[in-house]
Every structure is written in structure tokens, then in C-alpha cells.
Amino acid sequence: MEIPSVEGGRGDDEERSAMGPVECVVLAFPGERLKVAAVAAIADLRKEGQVRLIDSLVVVKSPTGEVSTSELIEYDEYDEATAEIGPEANLLGPEDAAEVAQSLEAGSCALMLLVEHIWAARAAEAIREAGGRVAARVPIPDAHVEEARTAYREAVAAAAGRS
């Protein structure tokens, strides 16, 4: 999936260079409707200043395999949550939705999110100024995340025992 450019959306060059990492995250759900709690959780991240939601798109794959797309603001049940999200840039399109739909099971849906990680903007700027860049992003499977969480807790407990 090609990530759309966000050039020109933030003002002058200095502001753009201070932009945090941007990525397209695809969240898949069983059923053809997103749960309000999931949308509210995304809105909370935006409200807390963790992420800036640049764009979003809902992709639905019917039980017969038909694909449809819509904007979050088209759903009345998400009004309270989407009020907190703010304006979007409409950069995600049909090609992106078609690519995501290939990975969806029939009778399911996905929420595509083009987000800027605001929490990392200062570090990203320093890395760019030093000539660095993000060379790769590797998603970690849930089972390995749980292993890492357990190992971290054990390391913290061991360190506390040495104090």
C-alpha cells in the first residue's frame, strides 16, 4: 500500500519537518459494523495528543464478498466519538480499500487509519536532522508481545530485588 503524501497539509517547511512518523494502520473486526468502543478509543488517542488522525476509511466485505467503503462521519452511532476526531484529509481512496479488502474475510470490516504519531515528533525531527530515518517497521505478533510483557515484568521485579 502506498502511503499518500501529506505535503502541504501543515503549513511551512519548519512545521512539516517537525511532523512525527506517519503510517497507515488497518484494524480488522468481525462483522460488518465497527464497535463504538473501538472508534471511541481512537478518538481518545487523538484527544490525548498521542496521534493526529490524518484520514480514515471504513471498508466492509459482505458475506457474499462485495466490498463497500464509507467515512466514519457517515455513521450516526459514532457521532460522539467522531466529533473528537476533527477534520480529515481524504487521502485514503478506492485503491487502498481494494488492497485492504483482499485481506478481509467475508462478513467482516476494517478501519483504515492514516495517523501521525505526535508523541514521537520531537525524536523524529532529531533523527532526521542527524541524517537518520526509519529503515523498517516490523509488526510483532500478539503472542510475542505477551512474551515481551512477561519478560519485562520479570526484569523489573529482578531489578527491584537487587536494589
N, C-alpha and C positions, 0 to 999 in steps of 0.2 A: 504494500500500500504506500503510495506516495503521500507524504505529509505536505499539505498545502502551505505555501509561504504566508507568513503573517506580516511581511514587509508593509510599511505604510500605515499600519493599524495603530501605532502607538505614539506617533509624534516624531520628534527629531532623532538624529542618529545616536545621541547620547542615551536617550531613553531606550532605544532598540538594543543597544549594546548591554544594557542592564537587565535585559529580559532573561528570565530563568529558562531552564530546559523545557522544551515543548514536545509533547508526544500525543499520539492518538491511542487511547485506551478503549478496548472493546469489552464490555461487560455482558455476558450472555446469561439468560434466565429461562427457566422452563415456562411454558405457557406463552400466550400471545399478548399479555399485558405486563408492563413493569409494575412492581410493587411500589406504592407511595413511599414506604420507608427507605427504599434504595435511592429514589430521587431526592428525598429529604436529606439523606446522608451526604450526597454530592453537594447539595445546596449548602449544608453546614460547613463543608470544607472550604467552599468559596467565601462564605460569610466570615469564617475564622481567618481568612487571608492565607490559607495553605496553597490554594490553587486559584488560577483565573480560568474560567471556562470560556474558551475562545469560540467553540462551536459544539453542537451536539446533534445527533440524529438517531431516531428510533428506527430499527429495522425489524420487521416481523416476517417470519416464514410460516405460512399457514400449514395445517396438516396435509394439504394437497401439494405443498411446495411452492405456492405462489408467494412472491416477495412484495412487500409494500414498505414504504418509508413515511415518516412523519416527523414533525418537530415536536419537542416536548410541550411547547406552548399550545399545541392543538388539543391537549387533553385537559378537560376541566378538573379532573381529580388531582392534578398536580399543581393547580393554581398557586396554592400557598407556598409550595417548595420552589416553583419556578420564579415566583416573584423575587426570591432571594438570589437567583442566578444572575440576573442582569442581561444586558444586550449580548447578542451573539453575532458572529461574523458571516455565517452561512458559507463556510468553505468546504464542508463535507458534502459530497454530492452522490449522484446515482452510481458512478463507477466505484466509489468507496463502499456504498451499500451493497452492491453486487458482489464485491470481494468478500465482505463480511458474511453475506448470506450463504456463501459456499461452505462456511464453517458451521453454520447453524443446523440443528436438527429440525425436521418438520415439526410444527406446533410449538415453536419457541421464538424468542425475541432477543434483541441485543440493544444496548445503549452505547452508541459511539460517542466518545468524549475527546475533543481536541483541547488539551489543557496545558497551561503554563504552570510549572512548579515554582510559585512565587517564593516559597521557603528557601529555594536554592539559588535565587537570583544573584546574591552578592558573591557566593562561591563561584558560580558560573562566570560572572564577569571577571573575577580574579584569574580564573583558569584561562579564559580567552585572552586576557592581557598578557599572560605568561606564554602565549602561543599554544596552549593546550586545547584539547577538545575531547568530547566524549567519544571514545573509539568503539564502544559497544554497549548494549544493554541486554542483559540476559534475564529473562523471567525465571524465577525459581519456583518449582512445583510446591504445592501446599505441604506435601509430606516432608520435604526438605526444610521448609520454613519452620515446621513444628520441631524438627530435629535441632535446628539452629537456636530456636527459642529455648529449648530444654538445655542445650549445651551452654547458652549464655547464662541462664539462671544458675546452673551448677558452677560456672566460673565466678559469678558474683558471690555466691554463697561461700566458695572456697577462699576467695579474696577477703571476704568479711571475717572468715575464721582465722586468717593469718594476721589480722590487724590487732 
